[in-house]
């Protein structure tokens, strides 16, 4: 059966989905997106994704194409029509189609695309197998808190990682501190057993999985410190991992070809993965409210 997409008010075969050639997302990357994980037939972190989407739209002064409830009706319908039990839902909203001009059009109707695709259930063994990470200069704009479709620096960084035989690239700011991965949040565990990840600012995207991990770890009594860490500190860490809606909690075992800890998934990383999965099963995602306000 063909995948089904929702494009500007219509459900249609995925292969037939299209937007106008003067859509500002295509012309200027003038749009935002969200990616929901679907776990066991349920959306993960629904409220958090909606709050972050609202933040991104508000900061770019793009109107909601539908009300929140109506949008979620579409999202759930796309999940149903594509028979997704485990997988992803992608939402993209742009300022819409208008004659090409850098300034906002006087009249524009926000454009909406929603798609979904299946994946297998969470594979804990694969997540704990460990991946390589390299470090690169962070060349992105200064509003990384906005989930913009303007991802060219991320694309270049991810390609650099692939060509180096790595899974991910951790981006490093001008002061030598890791911000985040090209599509993930970055974490380390110090030799003292402290869980460290970058604090929230315009330098990183506040990941929904990141928030759920923080809540699950805090509930379990894990020592947490939200602060910047350097590449040298990462290299000397006991453990490292990445988080995202697609990677969940994935162990990092080498950074710049140097083994982290004993070169295998760390004890706390494996524990965090279990805590996260249990937390999502119980709560459906992070419980933090008004994080982006």
BELKALIN-V383722 format. One record per residue. PHI is phi in degrees with one decimal (999 if undefined). PSI is psi in whole degrees, 0 to 359 (NA if undefined). D_LAST is the distance of its C-alpha to the last C-alpha in Angstrom with 1 decimal. Layout:
phi->PHI psi->PSI d_last->D_LAST
phi->PHI psi->PSI d_last->D_LAST
This chain:
phi->999 psi->137 d_last->41.7
phi->-66.3 psi->143 d_last->39.6
phi->-64.4 psi->151 d_last->35.8
phi->-114.4 psi->136 d_last->34.0
phi->-118.8 psi->158 d_last->31.1
phi->-113.4 psi->122 d_last->29.2
phi->-131.8 psi->110 d_last->29.2
phi->47.9 psi->52 d_last->28.2
phi->97.1 psi->358 d_last->29.4
phi->-129.9 psi->138 d_last->32.2
phi->-88.4 psi->135 d_last->33.0
phi->-154.3 psi->163 d_last->35.5
phi->-56.5 psi->138 d_last->37.1
phi->-53.8 psi->320 d_last->34.9
phi->-66.2 psi->341 d_last->37.7
phi->-97.5 psi->356 d_last->37.6
phi->-66.8 psi->135 d_last->33.9
phi->-156.8 psi->154 d_last->33.5
phi->-122.5 psi->167 d_last->31.4
phi->-66.1 psi->146 d_last->32.8
phi->-66.1 psi->342 d_last->33.9
phi->-102.8 psi->20 d_last->32.0
phi->-61.4 psi->134 d_last->28.7
phi->-71.6 psi->342 d_last->26.2
phi->-67.0 psi->323 d_last->24.9
phi->-76.6 psi->320 d_last->28.5
phi->-79.4 psi->320 d_last->29.2
phi->-128.7 psi->4 d_last->26.2
phi->56.4 psi->37 d_last->23.9
phi->-91.2 psi->72 d_last->21.7
phi->-171.8 psi->175 d_last->19.7
phi->-135.0 psi->170 d_last->17.4
phi->-150.3 psi->166 d_last->18.3
phi->-142.0 psi->149 d_last->17.6
phi->-126.5 psi->114 d_last->20.2
phi->-93.7 psi->135 d_last->20.6
phi->-83.5 psi->143 d_last->23.3
phi->-112.7 psi->121 d_last->25.8
phi->-125.3 psi->116 d_last->27.5
phi->56.5 psi->38 d_last->30.5
phi->84.1 psi->2 d_last->29.7
phi->-119.5 psi->143 d_last->26.1
phi->-72.2 psi->138 d_last->22.8
phi->-96.7 psi->127 d_last->20.9
phi->67.1 psi->40 d_last->17.2
phi->-55.6 psi->310 d_last->17.0
phi->-63.9 psi->319 d_last->13.8
phi->-62.2 psi->317 d_last->12.0
phi->-62.7 psi->319 d_last->13.5
phi->-66.8 psi->320 d_last->12.5
phi->-65.3 psi->318 d_last->8.8
phi->-67.8 psi->321 d_last->9.4
phi->-60.9 psi->317 d_last->11.8
phi->-61.8 psi->319 d_last->9.6
phi->-61.5 psi->312 d_last->7.4
phi->-61.7 psi->314 d_last->11.0
phi->-63.4 psi->318 d_last->12.6
phi->-64.2 psi->316 d_last->10.4
phi->-65.2 psi->329 d_last->10.8
phi->-95.5 psi->359 d_last->14.5
phi->57.9 psi->45 d_last->14.9
phi->-105.1 psi->134 d_last->16.6
phi->-74.1 psi->148 d_last->17.2
phi->-63.5 psi->133 d_last->17.0
phi->-74.2 psi->333 d_last->20.7
phi->-140.6 psi->162 d_last->20.8
phi->-65.6 psi->162 d_last->18.8
phi->-57.8 psi->314 d_last->16.9
phi->-63.7 psi->317 d_last->20.0
phi->-64.6 psi->321 d_last->22.4
phi->-61.9 psi->318 d_last->20.9
phi->-70.5 psi->333 d_last->21.1
phi->-62.0 psi->316 d_last->24.7
phi->-62.8 psi->315 d_last->25.5
phi->-59.7 psi->312 d_last->24.0
phi->-65.1 psi->325 d_last->26.1
phi->-68.7 psi->322 d_last->29.0
phi->-64.8 psi->320 d_last->28.9
phi->-61.4 psi->316 d_last->29.0
phi->-65.5 psi->312 d_last->31.9
phi->-65.8 psi->332 d_last->33.8
phi->-96.5 psi->4 d_last->33.7
phi->53.4 psi->46 d_last->34.6
phi->-91.4 psi->113 d_last->31.9
phi->-95.0 psi->319 d_last->32.0
phi->-131.2 psi->127 d_last->30.7
phi->166.5 psi->212 d_last->29.0
phi->-138.4 psi->149 d_last->26.1
phi->-119.9 psi->130 d_last->24.4
phi->-111.4 psi->128 d_last->23.3
phi->-118.9 psi->130 d_last->21.2
phi->-129.7 psi->131 d_last->21.3
phi->-127.2 psi->126 d_last->20.1
phi->-118.3 psi->172 d_last->21.5
phi->-70.0 psi->348 d_last->21.8
phi->105.6 psi->186 d_last->25.3
phi->-92.8 psi->137 d_last->28.8
phi->-164.0 psi->156 d_last->30.1
phi->-53.4 psi->140 d_last->32.9
phi->-64.3 psi->117 d_last->32.0
phi->-160.3 psi->135 d_last->30.4
phi->-60.3 psi->318 d_last->27.7
phi->-66.6 psi->158 d_last->26.0
phi->-58.8 psi->139 d_last->24.1
phi->-68.1 psi->148 d_last->26.8
phi->-65.4 psi->326 d_last->27.2
phi->-133.1 psi->124 d_last->27.4
phi->-154.3 psi->145 d_last->25.9
phi->-111.1 psi->122 d_last->25.1
phi->-55.6 psi->139 d_last->22.5
phi->-100.9 psi->142 d_last->24.4
phi->-130.1 psi->130 d_last->23.6
phi->-128.1 psi->133 d_last->25.4
phi->-131.7 psi->127 d_last->25.2
phi->-132.8 psi->166 d_last->27.7
phi->-147.2 psi->152 d_last->28.5
phi->-146.8 psi->151 d_last->31.0
phi->-83.3 psi->155 d_last->32.6
phi->-145.4 psi->173 d_last->32.9
phi->-74.9 psi->168 d_last->34.7
phi->-63.6 psi->164 d_last->33.4
phi->-55.8 psi->127 d_last->31.8
phi->-106.3 psi->95 d_last->34.6
phi->-62.4 psi->324 d_last->34.2
phi->-63.7 psi->317 d_last->37.3
phi->-66.5 psi->320 d_last->36.1
phi->-65.7 psi->331 d_last->32.7
phi->-92.7 psi->358 d_last->34.7
phi->-67.6 psi->331 d_last->37.3
phi->94.5 psi->137 d_last->35.4
phi->-128.4 psi->162 d_last->34.5
phi->-91.5 psi->146 d_last->34.9
phi->-129.0 psi->143 d_last->32.2
phi->-112.7 psi->167 d_last->32.9
phi->-113.6 psi->143 d_last->31.0
phi->-139.9 psi->164 d_last->30.5
phi->-67.6 psi->140 d_last->29.0
phi->-85.6 psi->109 d_last->25.4
phi->-109.0 psi->16 d_last->26.0
phi->-78.7 psi->170 d_last->22.7
phi->-69.9 psi->177 d_last->20.6
phi->-92.4 psi->11 d_last->18.0
phi->-125.4 psi->59 d_last->14.9
phi->-71.4 psi->350 d_last->15.4
phi->-71.5 psi->343 d_last->11.8
phi->-90.3 psi->128 d_last->12.5
phi->-84.6 psi->73 d_last->15.0
phi->-81.1 psi->152 d_last->17.5
phi->-76.9 psi->357 d_last->21.1
phi->-79.5 psi->89 d_last->22.4
phi->-118.7 psi->19 d_last->23.6
phi->-59.0 psi->317 d_last->27.0
phi->-59.8 psi->323 d_last->26.5
phi->-65.9 psi->319 d_last->25.5
phi->-61.5 psi->314 d_last->28.6
phi->-63.5 psi->320 d_last->30.8
phi->-66.7 psi->318 d_last->29.6
phi->-63.8 psi->320 d_last->30.2
phi->-64.8 psi->321 d_last->33.5
phi->-61.3 psi->320 d_last->34.4
phi->-63.8 psi->314 d_last->33.7
phi->-60.5 psi->318 d_last->35.9
phi->-68.5 psi->338 d_last->38.7
phi->-90.5 psi->3 d_last->38.6
phi->76.8 psi->21 d_last->39.0
phi->-108.6 psi->162 d_last->35.5
phi->-84.8 psi->324 d_last->32.8
phi->-145.9 psi->157 d_last->29.8
phi->-117.6 psi->126 d_last->29.1
phi->-88.8 psi->127 d_last->26.8
phi->-88.3 psi->139 d_last->25.6
phi->-121.8 psi->130 d_last->26.3
phi->-79.6 psi->181 d_last->24.9
phi->-66.9 psi->344 d_last->27.2
phi->-97.4 psi->4 d_last->27.3
phi->88.4 psi->12 d_last->28.5
phi->-99.1 psi->140 d_last->25.4
phi->-70.0 psi->130 d_last->24.5
phi->-91.0 psi->293 d_last->21.1
phi->-167.8 psi->176 d_last->21.4
phi->-78.8 psi->176 d_last->23.8
phi->-68.5 psi->335 d_last->24.3
phi->-144.8 psi->20 d_last->22.9
phi->-146.8 psi->162 d_last->22.1
phi->-91.5 psi->149 d_last->20.4
phi->-105.5 psi->140 d_last->23.1
phi->-138.2 psi->148 d_last->24.2
phi->-134.4 psi->162 d_last->27.3
phi->-119.8 psi->121 d_last->29.1
phi->-73.3 psi->169 d_last->31.0
phi->-62.4 psi->337 d_last->34.6
phi->-85.3 psi->0 d_last->33.5
phi->86.2 psi->16 d_last->31.6
phi->-86.9 psi->133 d_last->28.1
phi->-87.2 psi->124 d_last->25.4
phi->-125.5 psi->134 d_last->23.5
phi->-147.2 psi->155 d_last->20.7
phi->-60.1 psi->139 d_last->18.7
phi->-71.8 psi->161 d_last->15.6
phi->-77.3 psi->130 d_last->12.2
phi->-162.0 psi->188 d_last->12.1
phi->-74.7 psi->0 d_last->12.8
phi->-83.2 psi->343 d_last->16.2
phi->-138.7 psi->164 d_last->15.5
phi->-91.1 psi->128 d_last->14.1
phi->-76.5 psi->96 d_last->12.3
phi->-68.5 psi->143 d_last->15.1
phi->-67.6 psi->319 d_last->15.2
phi->-64.1 psi->320 d_last->18.6
phi->-53.7 psi->311 d_last->17.4
phi->-62.9 psi->318 d_last->15.1
phi->-64.6 psi->321 d_last->18.1
phi->-64.2 psi->317 d_last->20.5
phi->-59.3 psi->316 d_last->18.7
phi->-67.7 psi->316 d_last->18.7
phi->-64.8 psi->318 d_last->22.3
phi->-67.2 psi->318 d_last->23.5
phi->-63.4 psi->319 d_last->22.2
phi->-62.0 psi->329 d_last->23.8
phi->-88.5 psi->359 d_last->27.0
phi->84.5 psi->17 d_last->27.0
phi->-73.6 psi->138 d_last->26.6
phi->-74.1 psi->124 d_last->26.0
phi->-125.1 psi->141 d_last->22.8
phi->-137.3 psi->113 d_last->21.7
phi->-89.9 psi->103 d_last->18.6
phi->-160.7 psi->162 d_last->20.1
phi->-68.0 psi->151 d_last->21.8
phi->-135.7 psi->149 d_last->25.4
phi->-86.4 psi->168 d_last->28.2
phi->-64.8 psi->326 d_last->30.5
phi->-65.4 psi->320 d_last->33.3
phi->-66.7 psi->323 d_last->31.4
phi->-63.9 psi->319 d_last->30.6
phi->-64.8 psi->331 d_last->34.3
phi->-94.6 psi->4 d_last->35.3
phi->-70.3 psi->159 d_last->33.0
phi->-78.5 psi->326 d_last->34.5
phi->-149.7 psi->164 d_last->32.4
phi->-153.3 psi->154 d_last->29.7
phi->-159.0 psi->170 d_last->27.8
phi->-125.3 psi->157 d_last->25.2
phi->-135.7 psi->147 d_last->22.7
phi->-172.9 psi->173 d_last->21.5
phi->-65.2 psi->332 d_last->21.9
phi->-92.8 psi->328 d_last->25.4
phi->-96.0 psi->351 d_last->26.5
phi->55.1 psi->244 d_last->25.1
phi->-121.1 psi->107 d_last->26.3
phi->-116.4 psi->126 d_last->29.1
phi->-67.1 psi->139 d_last->31.3
phi->-108.5 psi->124 d_last->31.9
phi->-113.0 psi->348 d_last->35.5
phi->-143.2 psi->138 d_last->36.2
phi->-123.5 psi->122 d_last->34.4
phi->52.4 psi->43 d_last->36.4
phi->69.8 psi->7 d_last->39.4
phi->-102.7 psi->129 d_last->39.3
phi->-64.4 psi->142 d_last->39.1
phi->-99.9 psi->129 d_last->36.4
phi->59.6 psi->232 d_last->37.9
phi->-92.9 psi->10 d_last->40.9
phi->82.8 psi->7 d_last->39.8
phi->-126.9 psi->168 d_last->38.9
phi->-54.0 psi->136 d_last->35.8
phi->-80.7 psi->159 d_last->34.8
phi->-62.8 psi->316 d_last->35.1
phi->-70.6 psi->323 d_last->31.6
phi->-59.1 psi->314 d_last->30.3
phi->-62.2 psi->322 d_last->32.5
phi->-66.8 psi->318 d_last->31.2
phi->-61.5 psi->320 d_last->27.5
phi->-58.9 psi->313 d_last->28.4
phi->-63.5 psi->317 d_last->30.1
phi->-61.5 psi->318 d_last->27.3
phi->-63.8 psi->311 d_last->24.8
phi->-62.6 psi->319 d_last->27.1
phi->-65.2 psi->320 d_last->27.9
phi->-65.7 psi->318 d_last->24.3
phi->-66.2 psi->320 d_last->23.5
phi->-60.9 psi->321 d_last->26.7
phi->-82.0 psi->317 d_last->25.8
phi->-109.0 psi->345 d_last->22.1
phi->82.4 psi->357 d_last->21.6
phi->145.3 psi->187 d_last->18.8
phi->-66.6 psi->149 d_last->16.0
phi->-100.9 psi->0 d_last->14.9
phi->-63.6 psi->134 d_last->11.6
phi->-115.0 psi->149 d_last->9.0
phi->59.3 psi->30 d_last->5.3
phi->-63.9 psi->330 d_last->5.7
phi->-102.4 psi->11 d_last->3.8
phi->-102.5 psi->NA d_last->0.0
